[in-house]
Amino acid sequence: MKKYLAEFLGTFILTFMVCGAVSFTGGYAGYLGVVGIALTAGFTVAVLLYVFGTVSGAHCNPAVSAGMLIAGRLSVVDFMGYVVSQVFGALAAAFALYGLSKSFDAQVISQYQSYGYDLVGLGTNGYADTSAFLNVWVVFVTELLLTFVFVLAFLCVTAKTAYKNVAGLVAGMAFCMAELFGLVLTGAGINPAKSFGTAFVKAVFGDVKALSQV
């Protein structure tokens, strides 16, 4: 049960930090920007691997768990438990982010919307008017490749105990690299739970666009 709780908490932290950086500090007064968001994402992945790595492996991502399953390093039962925990962790984080977004001044939100920036976007992903790409298949392939690169790095660096001291650093760098490349193109989901959680909460409160594109 500890490993499922670790996956829930890890995915909560990852979604809260990364999507919060995208939606809030990434745009508000220009505090972070693409590089800052990517670094936040990479640092978060690194910290989670060192904190929860010995408990659950700190997948915090259904794509990573799927890779572990295919590699024979995770059972089917644990895979299902991990994914459920990850999805609920992302949903909880998205609801928390929405609650925080309600504290923004309506005038400030409106001002940023006039600049084309959504302070209450919750860091959702998408295409067409929410992406540099218009074609859903180009977005799909881009997300597929970015996720493949991250999962490959994660699988390789966690394959041997000899790598444990640098595992978090390498995985964090890989995630940061993918975010740097993909943020302005697709929003850089690279994590189905994170993408679904934020889109679902947006839909719950009336905006179904992100969920319709997930």
Legacy VTK file of the C-alpha trace (Angstrom):
# vtk DataFile Version 3.0
C-alpha trace
ASCII
DATASET POLYDATA
POINTS 214 float
0.000 0.000 0.000
2.938 2.337 0.690
4.004 2.272 -2.954
0.544 3.279 -4.154
0.433 6.127 -1.642
3.901 7.201 -2.814
2.672 7.269 -6.428
-0.389 9.282 -5.411
1.680 11.837 -3.482
4.419 11.953 -6.104
1.998 12.589 -8.949
0.168 15.169 -6.837
3.421 17.053 -6.239
4.528 16.766 -9.869
1.202 18.016 -11.248
0.886 20.765 -8.655
4.412 22.100 -9.195
4.651 21.800 -12.991
1.115 22.835 -13.927
1.172 25.533 -11.266
4.377 26.916 -12.768
2.814 26.897 -16.235
-0.472 28.471 -15.209
0.588 30.856 -12.457
4.194 31.959 -12.137
5.033 31.130 -15.749
2.877 33.958 -16.956
2.156 36.277 -14.048
4.450 39.263 -14.590
6.680 36.967 -16.639
8.429 35.529 -13.590
9.481 32.191 -15.110
8.971 31.739 -18.824
9.731 28.544 -20.765
13.186 27.952 -19.260
11.966 28.495 -15.715
9.011 26.152 -16.200
11.230 23.454 -17.720
13.710 23.750 -14.840
10.874 23.523 -12.310
9.672 20.351 -14.030
13.140 18.818 -14.116
13.927 19.679 -10.494
10.590 18.222 -9.392
11.191 14.907 -11.165
14.700 14.714 -9.683
13.503 15.401 -6.136
10.656 12.886 -6.420
12.997 10.141 -7.585
15.255 10.658 -4.581
12.343 10.957 -2.143
10.059 8.140 -3.372
12.477 6.080 -5.452
13.090 3.478 -2.767
9.373 3.194 -2.000
7.684 2.885 -5.393
10.320 3.773 -7.954
8.762 7.254 -8.227
7.199 6.678 -11.637
4.535 9.372 -11.060
3.619 8.878 -14.714
1.513 6.148 -16.404
3.897 6.200 -19.382
6.836 5.308 -17.126
4.797 2.570 -15.453
3.857 1.201 -18.881
7.542 1.145 -19.820
8.380 -0.698 -16.609
5.591 -3.205 -17.336
6.871 -3.855 -20.856
10.423 -4.203 -19.537
9.243 -6.838 -17.069
10.082 -4.697 -14.039
6.479 -4.183 -12.887
3.634 -6.663 -12.456
0.250 -6.197 -14.105
-1.438 -5.780 -10.717
1.057 -3.135 -9.608
0.770 -1.411 -12.987
-2.974 -1.014 -12.547
-2.552 0.137 -8.945
0.121 2.641 -9.961
-1.952 4.129 -12.770
-5.044 4.515 -10.588
-2.929 6.182 -7.876
-1.295 8.479 -10.420
-4.578 9.565 -11.968
-6.121 10.337 -8.582
-2.972 12.191 -7.540
-3.145 14.355 -10.651
-6.863 14.998 -10.142
-6.295 16.054 -6.525
-3.527 18.436 -7.592
-5.687 19.899 -10.355
-8.526 20.578 -7.903
-6.013 22.214 -5.551
-4.703 24.400 -8.376
-8.242 25.383 -9.315
-8.895 26.369 -5.710
-5.796 28.568 -5.740
-6.801 30.110 -9.046
-10.030 31.349 -7.479
-7.974 33.681 -5.269
-6.759 35.684 -8.286
-8.230 39.120 -8.762
-10.748 39.046 -11.623
-9.287 42.228 -13.090
-5.802 40.707 -13.197
-7.141 37.561 -14.881
-8.943 39.683 -17.469
-5.825 41.761 -18.086
-3.708 38.697 -18.776
-6.393 37.214 -21.013
-6.132 40.359 -23.139
-2.437 39.473 -23.588
-3.433 35.983 -24.710
-2.385 34.340 -21.449
-4.684 32.294 -19.227
-3.755 32.540 -15.540
-6.416 29.968 -14.705
-5.521 27.538 -17.506
-4.210 24.978 -14.984
-1.361 24.081 -17.325
-3.488 22.021 -19.706
-2.184 20.791 -23.062
-3.750 20.979 -26.504
-3.540 21.878 -30.164
-5.008 24.350 -32.669
-5.405 27.725 -30.912
-3.671 26.403 -27.762
-0.575 25.159 -29.598
1.912 26.079 -32.281
0.516 23.126 -34.261
-2.855 22.934 -35.986
-2.825 19.224 -36.821
-3.733 16.803 -34.058
-1.519 14.072 -35.539
1.584 16.286 -35.458
0.864 17.000 -31.797
0.331 13.284 -31.168
3.655 12.318 -32.744
5.488 15.117 -30.919
4.090 14.019 -27.555
4.862 10.398 -28.405
8.508 11.176 -29.188
9.024 13.427 -26.155
7.461 10.850 -23.848
9.563 8.092 -25.432
12.776 10.031 -24.810
11.905 10.635 -21.154
10.721 7.085 -20.480
13.803 5.633 -22.207
16.101 7.756 -20.035
14.136 6.825 -16.903
14.254 3.097 -17.682
17.967 3.119 -18.457
19.102 5.159 -15.463
17.039 3.088 -13.003
18.066 -0.262 -14.490
21.105 -0.751 -12.230
21.641 0.071 -8.574
25.062 1.437 -9.543
23.264 4.390 -11.111
21.116 5.227 -8.067
23.181 8.243 -7.023
22.683 9.954 -10.384
19.262 8.536 -11.301
17.308 11.574 -10.139
19.682 13.969 -11.843
19.534 12.180 -15.193
15.761 11.656 -15.114
15.265 15.293 -14.140
17.504 16.488 -16.955
15.631 14.294 -19.448
12.286 15.711 -18.341
13.647 19.256 -18.434
14.980 18.659 -21.954
11.616 17.360 -23.157
9.784 20.286 -21.551
12.153 22.829 -23.125
11.486 21.361 -26.556
7.754 20.810 -26.228
6.307 23.582 -24.063
5.599 26.031 -26.876
4.596 23.258 -29.278
2.108 21.099 -27.371
2.289 22.259 -23.770
4.608 19.288 -23.145
2.273 16.870 -21.393
4.698 13.908 -21.323
2.480 12.451 -18.603
-1.039 11.139 -19.351
-2.173 11.463 -15.726
-1.067 15.085 -15.472
-2.665 15.985 -18.804
-5.919 14.199 -18.000
-6.205 15.493 -14.435
-5.993 19.179 -15.284
-8.211 18.819 -18.368
-10.848 16.929 -16.376
-11.011 19.585 -13.654
-11.309 22.319 -16.282
-14.225 20.358 -17.766
-15.886 19.940 -14.363
-15.999 23.708 -14.055
-17.334 24.348 -17.540
-14.392 24.422 -19.990
-14.338 21.150 -21.954
-11.858 22.142 -24.689
-8.749 20.672 -23.044
-10.552 17.412 -22.176
-11.880 17.097 -25.734
-8.280 17.288 -27.017
-6.566 14.990 -24.489
LINES 1 215
214 0 1 2 3 4 5 6 7 8 9 10 11 12 13 14 15 16 17 18 19 20 21 22 23 24 25 26 27 28 29 30 31 32 33 34 35 36 37 38 39 40 41 42 43 44 45 46 47 48 49 50 51 52 53 54 55 56 57 58 59 60 61 62 63 64 65 66 67 68 69 70 71 72 73 74 75 76 77 78 79 80 81 82 83 84 85 86 87 88 89 90 91 92 93 94 95 96 97 98 99 100 101 102 103 104 105 106 107 108 109 110 111 112 113 114 115 116 117 118 119 120 121 122 123 124 125 126 127 128 129 130 131 132 133 134 135 136 137 138 139 140 141 142 143 144 145 146 147 148 149 150 151 152 153 154 155 156 157 158 159 160 161 162 163 164 165 166 167 168 169 170 171 172 173 174 175 176 177 178 179 180 181 182 183 184 185 186 187 188 189 190 191 192 193 194 195 196 197 198 199 200 201 202 203 204 205 206 207 208 209 210 211 212 213
